[in-house]
Amino acid sequence: MRQFEMMKIEAAHRKALSALIASDENRLRLLRQVEALHLPDCWVGAGFVRSAVWDSLHGYAPGSSWDDVDVVWFDRDNAMPQADELIEQRLGSEEPAITWSVKNQARMHRHNDDQPYGSTEDAVFRWPETATAIAIRTGKGAIEIIAPHGLNDLFSLIVRPTPAFAGQKIGIFRERVQKKGWLARWPLLVIQDFENGGRYRD
């Protein structure tokens, strides 16, 4: 029964996220621009998604707390950094007010000291926080979502490390929390630390 209830909650969160993004004309426009690139296994993730939900749960206006977009894709045959730079330039020429970050995940395992990734979702699984390890895209007439750790932490305003960052990389997680200043922007967040089981507020 518990597993069934968790599945129902996850489905409700996915429906809520899709509706939230679908109601945001600015985010939809940017997603469609990325879709028009026709890059393999291509998604928009991290703060683009996270901020939409946290803003909504804090009662903030849509689009009030982000100006950067993280585009992630996967292509082993085109994994040179220069390819990402060219895509960033193209997107920047279309939307110069946005800071675009384009990263082919086929090479990012080296930067993150991981084993090679097999797909974009495989890479997202190893991102630092469960609430950030989420990506979306437009396609097939709907909002598509990958969330390997689920959406419950995102909608519960919980920031905790993914299993990949709960051990030796826990220091990176803590540094990110302090550097990002999320609690100043979203005071209802609760930071959870897998290593000691504690919660802290800054």
Buried (B, 14 or more C-beta within 10 A) or exposed (E): EEEEEEEEBBEEBBEBBBEBBBEBEEBBEBBEBBBEEEBBBBBBBBBBBBBBBBBBBBEBEBBEBBEEBBBBBBBEEBBEEEBBEEBBEBBBEEBEEBEBBBBBBBBBBEEBEBEEBBBBBBBBBBBBBBBBBBBBBBEEEEBBBBBBBBBBBBBBBBBBBBEBBBEEBBEEBBEBBEEBEBBEBBEEBBBBBBEEEEEEEE
